[in-house]
C-alpha cells in the first residue's frame, strides 16, 4: 500500500514521537518547534488545523505544518516540513508540500514562506519547482548543534501572483 497523506490526529502522537526521535541533529536544527518534547507533540495533535502526516504502513514518515503568523502578518503562513531520511527521494516531500499549499491557501493565507539552510540545493530546487521564489538570504543566521554558522534562505509562495504554478500543481481549486 502506498504512503498516504492525511490530517494530523491525536492518534498520531506515538508515531510522531517515534518519527521525531529518528531525526538527525541537522533536521532538528532547522525546525523551530521542539519536536523531541512529547508534550509539545501532543499539543500539536490536539490542535491539528493545517497539520499533516505521511503514513507508510504503520509508520509516520513525514510531517508538515503551516503556522499562521500573528498580528500584521496574519495573512502569511510559515511552512515546516520533514520527511525521514529513509523515505526521501520518493516524492513524499513534494506531495506533502502541495497538500500544505492547498490547505494554507484554502484557509485564506496569501503567502506561504519556508526557511532552509543555504546548502540544501536539492530541497531549494524542489520548492522552486513548486512556485516558491527567493525572498531573503540571512548570512550566518543558523547555528547548528556543533556551533557552526550557516546561511538561511527564505523562500515564499504568493497565492495570487503564482496562479499558473498553482494551477499546474493542483492548488487553484483550494483558492475558490
C-alpha positions in Angstrom: 0.0 0.0 0.0 1.5 3.4 -1.0 2.1 6.1 1.6 -0.9 8.3 2.5 -1.0 12.0 3.4 -3.8 12.8 5.9 -4.6 15.4 8.5 -2.9 15.0 11.9 -4.9 13.5 14.6 -4.5 12.7 18.3 -4.0 9.0 17.4 -0.7 10.1 15.7 1.1 11.2 18.8 3.1 8.0 19.4 4.0 7.7 15.7 5.1 11.3 15.6 7.2 10.9 18.7 8.9 7.9 17.1 9.5 9.7 13.8 10.9 12.9 15.5 13.1 10.7 17.7 14.8 9.3 14.5 15.6 12.8 13.0 19.2 14.0 12.6 20.6 16.9 14.5 20.5 18.9 11.3 16.9 18.2 10.7 16.1 19.3 14.3 18.2 22.4 14.0 16.1 23.6 11.0 12.7 23.3 12.7 11.7 25.8 15.4 9.2 23.5 17.2 10.5 21.4 20.0 9.8 18.1 18.2 11.5 16.0 20.8 9.2 17.2 23.6 6.3 14.7 23.8 4.1 17.3 25.5 4.5 19.7 22.6 3.8 16.9 20.1 0.6 16.1 22.0 -0.4 19.8 21.9 0.1 19.9 18.2 -2.0 16.8 17.7 -4.8 18.3 19.8 -4.8 21.3 17.5 -4.5 19.7 14.1 -5.5 22.6 11.9 -3.1 23.0 8.9 -1.0 19.9 10.0 -0.5 16.7 8.1 1.4 13.4 8.3 2.6 10.9 5.8 1.7 7.4 6.9 3.5 4.4 5.3 2.1 1.2 6.7 2.2 1.6 10.5 4.9 4.3 10.4 4.7 8.0 10.2 7.4 9.0 7.8 6.6 12.7 7.1 5.0 15.7 8.8 4.1 19.3 7.7 2.5 22.3 9.4 1.6 25.7 8.2 1.7 28.1 11.1 -0.2 31.4 10.6 1.9 34.3 11.7 0.4 36.7 14.2 -0.7 40.3 14.0 0.0 42.3 11.0 1.4 39.2 9.2 -1.6 37.1 9.8 -2.0 36.7 6.0 1.3 34.7 6.0 1.9 31.1 6.9 5.2 29.5 7.7 5.7 26.0 6.3 7.6 23.5 8.3 8.1 20.1 6.7 10.2 17.0 7.3 10.4 13.5 5.7 12.5 10.9 7.4 15.8 10.2 5.6 14.8 6.6 4.6 11.7 7.9 2.8 13.3 10.9 1.0 13.6 10.9 -2.8 10.2 9.2 -3.4 8.2 12.4 -4.0 6.7 12.5 -0.5 8.1 15.9 0.3 6.7 17.3 -3.0 3.2 15.8 -2.3 3.2 17.0 1.3 4.2 20.5 0.2 1.3 20.5 -2.4 -1.1 19.5 0.4 0.2 22.2 2.7 -0.2 24.8 -0.1 -3.7 23.7 -0.8 -4.6 23.8 2.9 -2.9 27.1 3.6 -4.3 28.9 0.7 -7.6 27.3 1.2 -7.6 28.7 4.7 -7.2 32.2 3.3 -3.4 32.7 3.6 -2.0 34.9 0.8 1.7 33.9 1.2 3.5 30.9 2.5 7.2 31.0 3.4 9.8 28.4 4.2 13.2 28.7 5.7 16.0 26.5 4.5 19.7 26.1 5.1 21.6 27.6 2.1 23.4 24.3 1.4 20.3 22.3 0.6 20.3 22.7 -3.2 18.0 19.7 -4.0 15.4 21.0 -1.5 15.6 24.5 -2.8 15.2 23.2 -6.3 12.1 21.3 -5.2 10.4 24.3 -3.6 11.4 26.5 -6.6 9.7 24.0 -9.0 6.5 24.3 -6.9 6.4 28.1 -7.4 8.4 29.4 -4.4 10.8 32.3 -5.1 13.7 33.7 -3.2 12.7 36.2 -0.5 15.8 36.7 1.6 19.3 35.4 2.4 20.3 35.8 6.0 24.1 35.3 6.4 25.3 33.2 9.4 21.7 33.0 10.7 21.7 29.4 11.8 24.0 27.9 14.5 24.0 24.1 14.3 24.5 21.8 17.3 28.2 21.8 16.7 28.4 25.6 16.9 29.0 26.1 13.1 27.2 29.0 11.4 25.2 28.6 8.2 23.3 30.9 5.9 19.5 30.8 5.9 17.4 31.2 2.8 13.7 32.3 2.9 11.5 31.2 0.0 8.0 32.5 -0.5 5.0 31.4 -2.5 2.3 34.1 -3.2 -1.2 32.7 -3.8 -2.4 35.3 -6.3 0.8 36.1 -8.1 1.6 32.5 -8.9 -1.8 31.2 -10.2 -0.2 29.5 -13.2 2.1 27.5 -11.0 -0.7 26.8 -8.5 -2.9 25.5 -11.3 -0.1 23.3 -12.6 0.3 21.6 -9.2 -3.4 21.4 -8.4 -3.8 24.1 -5.8 -6.1 26.6 -7.6 -9.2 24.7 -6.7 -8.4 25.3 -3.0 -8.5 29.0 -3.5 -12.1 29.2 -4.6 
